[in-house]
Amino acid sequence: MVRKYQDKSLTILLADPRGFCAGVDRAILIVEKALEKYGAPVYVRHEIVHNRHVLDDLEKKGAVFVETLDEVPDDVPVIFSAHGVPKRVPEAAEKRGMFYIDATCPLVSKVHRETERHHKNGLHVLLIGHAGHPEVEGTTGQLPDGAVTLIETAEDAENYRTDAPEKLAYATQTTLSVDDTQGIVDILLRRFPEIAAPKKEDICYATTNRQNAVKAIAPRCDLLVVIGSANSSNANRLVETAQKNGCANAFLAQNADAIDWEALAKNTKILGLSAGASTPEKLVQGVIDRAESLFGTITIENITTAEENITFKLPRILAA
């Protein structure tokens, strides 16, 4: 076989960790186990994780993804996505007598519990996150209206006003940029020294590890590609991390087909490759396979910055 770019060589720097995290693994397994136990269809409120490839696979097995409980029949199981849901959602399901399974990532549930604790202690919660993201909607929805203020930017943190600065707490979305979030937190701590902080960092281990891995390879890359879906917060943050840490030429691609290989071959000798926390490894392998089929010489370097061995238990009803 004659490779299209037979005269060119390409080095691929593989960021490790990359791809699936423990919360995503658990959420997908919950849907698969529910399908095995109860049969198709099993309904899922919102995308179980933000990756089209994963959703397509689950839909083929019998999962049905909907945005509201109104779309779910009374006599089938419904699963809540890994991003978490406002309290009103399980309350509405219980009123209808629906059988539901909560696939919320345990690290998101941790944020829910701490915001409830702050509210119980009489504190107003400043939630650092992105408006419209389901995780933010879920966390905000744990408390009554008006009990949470969303802080999206450093400017928001500078402009926030309160008559009770001693009665504040902050929490964060789990999939944010570590560096950008720290900048916002620093502003809040400067302006409100008494603000209550999380007992443990809210940004999850997987988000932090994947960003650190991208930071390690970005300065060496001519181009860095993050494999993931456009609506994946953590995947988009990886692109931003690369751009801010030595590789301005970084972008998000769903799979190998979304990459302009002609332009890559012309301008790239060292390619960085990572993947969002909801991206299957086979999509990363698909990029490597495509490169091997096109270039004369391929060198692959695996750059490991952390070892991950975290797992989360399944809900008891599915664990047997």
ABEGO torsion letter per residue (X at the ends): XBBABAABBBBBBBBOBBEBBAAAAAAAAAAAAAAAAAEOBBBBBEBABBBAAAAAAAAAAGBBBBABAAABBAABBBBBBAAEBBAAAAAAAAAAGBBBBBABBAAAAAAAAAAAAAAAAGBBBBBBEBBGBAAAAAAAAABBBGABBBBABAAAAAABBBABAABBBBBBBAABBAAAAAAAAAAAAAABAABBBBABBABBAAAAAAAAAAAAAAAABABBBBBEBAABAAAAAAAAAAAAAGBABBBBBABAAABBAAAAAAABABBBBBBBAABBAAAAAAAAAAAAAABABBBBBBBBABBBABBBBBBAAAAX
